[in-house]
Amino acid sequence: MSLGLLTIQYWLKKHAVYRPGHTAIVFENRRLTYKELYEEVNRLSNAFTEAGIGKGDKVATLLSNSLELWEIYWACAAIGAVAVPLSPLLRGQGLFNLLDNSDTKLVITSHDLVEHINAVKKELNNIPVLNYWVTDGKAAGYQQYQQQKNEHSPVPPATITVTGDDPYNIIYSSGTTGMPKGIVISHAVRALYGSLFANAYRMTPESVVMHSGSIIFNGSFLTLMPAMMLGCTYVLMRHYDAKEVVDTIHREKVTHTILVPSQIIGCLQKENFTKEHLSSLEYILSVGAPLLLEHKQELNKRIPGVFYELYGLTEGFMTILDRNDAMQKTGSVGYPSQFMDIKIVDEDGNEMPAGRIGEITGRGPLLMSGYYKNETLTRETLRDGWLFTGDMGYLDEDGFLFLTGRKKDLIISGGVNVYPTDIEEVVIRHEAVKDVAVFGIPHKEWGETPVAAVVVSEAVSVSAEEIKEWANRNLEARYQKIYKVIIIDELPRNVAGKVLKRELRERFAGS
């Protein structure tokens, strides 16, 4: 099958022609229609072209959420350039590694971050100094983003042929383990994100989609792409704030939003996070990490019938728990999307029967093209068309997936496999516990033993020993018993919201 037309290149143009007056994006006090957005993106596309950016060239961003970042994504799509969104928290060697690995030709950043690029630019041989643009015009000696854009025509640039096989993104892994990896995502995959997920989420052109997390992460594309494919209104927040999330949903009549588990927990602290106040809401997607059962139940109590959960990897395999299954299949993360397949395998690659835990593998049309410039790792991860996820889980008799944790997070105590999620689901039920992460530390007798790091409510007076004793009374198996509970102010998370269990292990290994 030809992938020639399976691209995102003309989505914006189509909406500018057929629904020009519909609001495309809302960011703080600015609102752009599809016609206005198209003209802004055309100016930027022409500026890119004049700067020597062409098909296949890498455009990196070091930006927080902004209209500029949104425009850059669609300008890259229009001219066949490859968008490389990087975290604005990157510094030093980490920033150098990603700019160098990605073969970036142009970096777009903000004034307050220029110093960090200056700190590494002497080592970068592939980025001329004039190819740093800043978005606010305060850095003398640099070409300015707005100036460059405004000097160019709103007429679309000359057509560049893009096919579905052509790369659109390089998304770097969050780096929770080892060196970040550049995951190459094609136009065809992003186009399928639009169609498959719009269908799965029951989105329509009249939907209002809000995003409060950073749109540099792959999770944001789960609704970003469907919103643009359909021509929805996309409400982009500068950053997450629980009160602002609730207020924005109410004010803008938001229908669809993504929240990672820690953000859902934050929203649950707000009294007006209710169906009555947020009557427009049709969908909340939980992504990034498992949402513990206690929090799922509270969310469904507050706003029934809107909870979806997605398990997936940027590398391209996903399962979705539909809102109609959320309460019948509590604890599950759903089943594969259309055109996808799943297998649970043992260490030798043999398929496991229902109920047996093994490594989750999947295949389908959303798989990455590969890791950028790393064929060896690509071959290790993609084997005979199957993505080996490194995650552990099992399928029930109905084919629904249940996660038991990362392979690397598995605790082997006395030769028995102990899954941290099973323990976390118990500990979170304690009235004083707001958040929990269970990890293994070395033990001279058992090899490893479980430790729980917990965040407690200020409203309840409790000791670590009391939580430990309560949890151990409620845990089913002896080998699950917690060796120690450590009370901390907050769990360490990366910028994508994932708990950094490796950091916890390193911090408390000697406890």
DRENROGU-619472 format. One record per residue (C-alpha): x, z, y; residue in one letter. Coordinates in steps of 0.02 Angstrom, whole numbers, padded with zeros to 5 digits, always signed. Layout:
XZYA...
//
This chain:
+00000+00000+00000M+00065-00045+00173S+00087+00101+00292L+00105-00015+00440G-00051+00043+00533L-00044+00223+00475L+00037+00287+00634T-00007+00398+00782I+00062+00274+00908Q-00104+00216+00982Y-00216+00370+00967W-00200+00416+01150L-00226+00236+01209K-00387+00222+01108K-00462+00378+01186H-00408+00323+01360A-00504+00161+01334V-00660+00224+01244Y-00683+00400+01315R-00578+00402+01473P-00673+00542+01561G-00670+00666+01417H-00558+00816+01446T-00400+00794+01343A-00300+00950+01381I-00321+01114+01473V-00166+01211+01521F-00188+01360+01637E-00269+01290+01796N-00238+01106+01753R-00358+00991+01663R-00321+00810+01619L-00443+00680+01555T-00387+00558+01422Y-00363+00423+01555K-00257+00540+01662E-00154+00599+01514L-00125+00419+01457Y-00058+00371+01628E+00058+00522+01634E+00123+00483+01460V+00149+00300+01507N+00255+00353+01656R+00360+00461+01542L+00374+00326+01408S+00439+00205+01539N+00562+00336+01602A+00625+00362+01425F+00647+00175+01402T+00746+00157+01563E+00856+00303+01510A+00903+00207+01354G+00789+00297+01232I+00721+00180+01101G+00648+00175+00928K+00727+00305+00814G+00818+00397+00953D+00803+00586+00953K+00725+00677+01100V+00748+00865+01087A+00648+00992+01186T+00699+01167+01232L+00533+01214+01309L+00396+01343+01299S+00215+01285+01293N+00181+01171+01440S+00101+01007+01490L+00274+00931+01487E+00297+00972+01304L+00126+00897+01263W+00168+00737+01358E+00337+00721+01273I+00257+00722+01101Y+00146+00574+01143W+00278+00478+01240A+00392+00487+01087C+00249+00424+00979A+00219+00277+01097A+00398+00211+01096I+00447+00258+00919G+00567+00396+00972A+00586+00552+00864V+00528+00717+00939A+00640+00865+00896V+00556+01024+00959P+00678+01169+00965L+00647+01352+01000S+00683+01403+01180P+00757+01562+01106L+00904+01467+01031L+01075+01514+01097R+01258+01476+01066G+01307+01415+00895Q+01126+01404+00836G+01083+01287+00979L+01240+01184+00952F+01206+01166+00766N+01032+01092+00791L+01076+00977+00936L+01227+00914+00841D+01141+00897+00673N+00992+00803+00746S+01098+00672+00839D+00998+00708+00995T+01015+00582+01137K+00908+00671+01267L+00868+00854+01295V+00724+00909+01403I+00727+01091+01454T+00681+01209+01595S+00790+01275+01735H+00811+01448+01662D+00880+01377+01498L+01006+01252+01569V+01146+01380+01562E+01128+01391+01373H+01148+01203+01355I+01296+01208+01473N+01376+01336+01359A+01381+01214+01213V+01383+01042+01294K+01572+01022+01290K+01565+01025+01102E+01427+00894+01094L+01499+00720+01090N+01334+00627+01070N+01241+00688+01226I+01301+00624+01396P+01281+00752+01536V+01156+00642+01631L+01039+00650+01483N+00986+00828+01518Y+00822+00833+01612W+00747+00994+01679V+00563+01013+01713T+00558+01111+01875D+00683+01024+01987G+00793+01174+02027K+00955+01126+01940A+01064+01023+02056A+01164+00887+01971G+01036+00850+01836Y+00908+00713+01824Q+00739+00795+01849Q+00596+00769+01728Y+00458+00756+01858Q+00559+00645+01971Q+00603+00529+01829Q+00423+00519+01772K+00344+00493+01943N+00460+00348+01984E+00388+00246+01842H+00229+00147+01817S+00073+00214+01731P+00058+00045+01644V+00102+00061+01459P+00277+00007+01407P+00310-00148+01306A+00243-00131+01130T+00368-00068+01003I+00324-00094+00820T+00310+00071+00729V+00262+00087+00546T+00200+00234+00446G+00370+00253+00363D+00458+00278+00530D+00505+00458+00573P+00407+00548+00709Y+00474+00726+00699N+00622+00823+00644I+00558+01001+00623I+00691+01131+00594Y+00651+01272+00474S+00629+01444+00549S+00794+01500+00475G+00728+01652+00383T+00858+01611+00250T+01025+01525+00277G+01054+01380+00396M+00900+01294+00468P+00858+01127+00390K+00796+00972+00480G+00633+00918+00397I+00593+00735+00433V+00408+00699+00454I+00347+00519+00464S+00210+00439+00568H+00106+00416+00411A+00114+00601+00370V+00064+00651+00547R-00078+00524+00541A-00139+00601+00378L-00127+00774+00458Y-00254+00707+00581G-00378+00636+00456S-00362+00759+00311L-00365+00918+00415F-00501+00859+00533A-00610+00836+00380N-00559+01002+00301A-00593+01099+00461Y-00759+01013+00501R-00694+00954+00669M-00783+00824+00777T-00741+00735+00940P-00843+00869+01029E-00736+01012+00958S-00634+01120+01077V-00469+01167+00997V-00363+01311+01064M-00183+01353+01023H-00101+01513+01082S+00060+01508+00980G+00208+01396+01014S+00176+01212+00980I+00356+01184+00926I+00314+01246+00751F+00241+01138+00614N+00089+01252+00598G+00031+01195+00769S+00019+01015+00707F-00117+01069+00585L-00242+01063+00729T-00140+00969+00859L-00149+00808+00759M-00335+00817+00712P-00378+00857+00894A-00289+00701+00958M-00351+00589+00817M-00532+00634+00856L-00513+00646+01045G-00557+00831+01058C-00520+00945+01204T-00358+01040+01172Y-00337+01207+01260V-00154+01258+01264L-00103+01434+01313M+00069+01471+01382R+00091+01611+01257H-00009+01725+01144Y-00096+01875+01219D-00240+01952+01121A-00348+01985+01275K-00316+01809+01342E-00358+01733+01173V-00528+01818+01171V-00562+01778+01354D-00511+01596+01333T-00618+01569+01179I-00767+01640+01274H-00734+01544+01437R-00690+01374+01363E-00816+01383+01221K-00677+01357+01094V-00734+01302+00921T-00568+01298+00825H-00409+01400+00836T-00256+01447+00731I-00190+01625+00726L-00048+01695+00622V-00085+01862+00536P+00000+01970+00668S-00105+01884+00802Q-00265+01912+00704I-00220+02096+00690I-00195+02101+00879G-00364+02019+00911C-00449+02143+00794L-00396+02280+00915Q-00509+02204+01049K-00689+02268+01053E-00759+02101+01111N-00680+02005+00967F-00853+01983+00894T-00974+01845+00846K-01090+01893+00988E-00955+01870+01121H-00872+01719+01038L-01028+01625+00984S-00947+01452+01000S-00815+01492+00869L-00830+01394+00706E-00657+01414+00634Y-00507+01531+00633I-00363+01469+00526L-00238+01599+00464S-00067+01524+00431V+00116+01571+00418G+00102+01718+00299A-00030+01797+00188P-00164+01893+00281L-00190+02057+00191L-00361+02086+00114L-00402+02233+00228E-00384+02122+00382H-00479+01978+00302K-00627+02091+00269Q-00626+02159+00446E-00618+01983+00520L-00763+01923+00412N-00862+02076+00463K-00832+02045+00649R-00853+01855+00648I-00928+01800+00482P-00914+01624+00418G-00764+01563+00519V-00613+01617+00416F-00503+01485+00336Y-00330+01513+00263E-00193+01387+00236L-00041+01405+00127Y+00090+01272+00150G+00265+01216+00188L+00326+01101+00325T+00402+01001+00182E+00226+00944+00144G+00118+01037+00020F-00038+01135+00071M-00187+01226+00000T-00339+01276+00101I-00460+01418+00074L-00625+01355+00144D-00738+01471+00243R-00872+01456+00107N-00750+01521-00024D-00668+01655+00083A-00772+01802+00020M-00798+01740-00159Q-00613+01710-00185K-00537+01855-00090T-00350+01858-00112G-00339+01671-00143S-00263+01542-00025V-00378+01406-00089G-00342+01244-00178Y-00248+01083-00137P-00311+00965-00003S-00376+00793-00049Q-00246+00679-00130F-00137+00829-00175M-00094+00906-00342D-00023+01075-00394I+00070+01146-00543K+00137+01320-00580I+00300+01306-00677V+00423+01423-00762D+00611+01421-00732E+00630+01272-00849D+00496+01171-00760G+00363+01194-00893N+00184+01204-00831E+00107+01376-00843M-00073+01410-00897P-00204+01492-00785A-00164+01671-00742G+00023+01656-00774R+00143+01680-00628I+00275+01549-00592G+00346+01440-00454E+00220+01340-00352I+00253+01153-00351T+00149+01018-00269G+00141+00834-00234R+00043+00718-00122G+00052+00603+00031P+00105+00738+00156L+00279+00762+00082L+00426+00751+00201M+00541+00601+00202S+00682+00723+00165G+00802+00843+00249Y+00895+00755+00388Y+01070+00705+00331K+01059+00817+00178N+01026+00713+00023E+01086+00848-00096T+00960+00977-00035L+00825+00844-00031T+00855+00805-00216R+00850+00990-00259E+00684+01015-00171T+00595+00852-00214L+00605+00819-00401R+00511+00673-00478D+00390+00673-00333G+00355+00861-00342W+00399+00984-00205L+00474+01145-00274F+00419+01274-00147T+00519+01428-00193G+00355+01526-00185D+00278+01618-00331M+00096+01623-00379G-00036+01583-00509Y-00196+01482-00528L-00356+01564-00585D-00476+01483-00708E-00559+01387-00565D-00394+01316-00500G-00381+01427-00346F-00205+01479-00297L-00152+01660-00278F+00016+01700-00199L+00130+01836-00264T+00274+01810-00144G+00435+01717-00113R+00554+01695-00259K+00689+01778-00155K+00574+01926-00114D+00535+01963-00297L+00588+02140-00343I+00655+02161-00520I+00645+02345-00562S+00698+02399-00736G+00682+02219-00794G+00501+02205-00734V+00446+02083-00599N+00369+02178-00452V+00276+02075-00323Y+00281+02149-00147P+00111+02078-00099T+00025+02181-00234D+00097+02340-00159I+00063+02287+00021E-00121+02261-00018E-00132+02444-00071V-00029+02522+00069V-00127+02432+00207I-00284+02523+00150R-00215+02689+00211H-00310+02736+00369E-00150+02763+00469A-00061+02601+00422V-00076+02453+00542K+00053+02340+00462D+00167+02344+00311V+00308+02249+00226A+00374+02293+00053V+00548+02242-00002F+00675+02291-00133G+00836+02389-00111I+00973+02420-00240P+00947+02564-00361H+01084+02625-00481K+00962+02656-00624E+00827+02522-00603W+00926+02384-00520G+00802+02372-00377E+00662+02482-00314T+00520+02452-00189P+00528+02518-00011V+00385+02503+00114A+00414+02484+00301A+00253+02529+00392V+00186+02527+00568V+00064+02670+00595V-00079+02699+00716S-00045+02819+00858E-00219+02890+00832A-00179+02962+00660V-00047+03095+00629S+00041+03059+00464V+00213+03073+00386S+00307+02943+00285A+00299+03058+00133E+00110+03073+00146E+00091+02884+00149I+00209+02867+00000K+00114+02995-00103E-00054+02918-00059W+00006+02742-00103A+00084+02793-00267N-00077+02879-00320R-00171+02717-00288N-00048+02593-00364L-00097+02539-00539E+00071+02519-00624A+00214+02641-00636R+00343+02507-00596Y+00255+02474-00430Q+00284+02651-00367K+00364+02656-00197I+00535+02738-00187Y+00526+02769-00001K+00416+02738+00152V+00499+02705+00319I+00398+02716+00479I+00454+02591+00612I+00385+02538+00782D+00357+02357+00730E+00402+02238+00591L+00540+02114+00633P+00469+01939+00642R+00538+01769+00683N+00461+01668+00823V+00340+01589+00699A+00270+01761+00657G+00346+01779+00483K+00410+01951+00433V+00599+01952+00413L+00615+02047+00250K+00798+02001+00236R+00829+02096+00398E+00733+02246+00331L+00835+02244+00171R+00998+02237+00267E+00943+02376+00385R+00882+02496+00252F+00984+02451+00097A+01076+02616+00106G+00920+02721+00132S
//
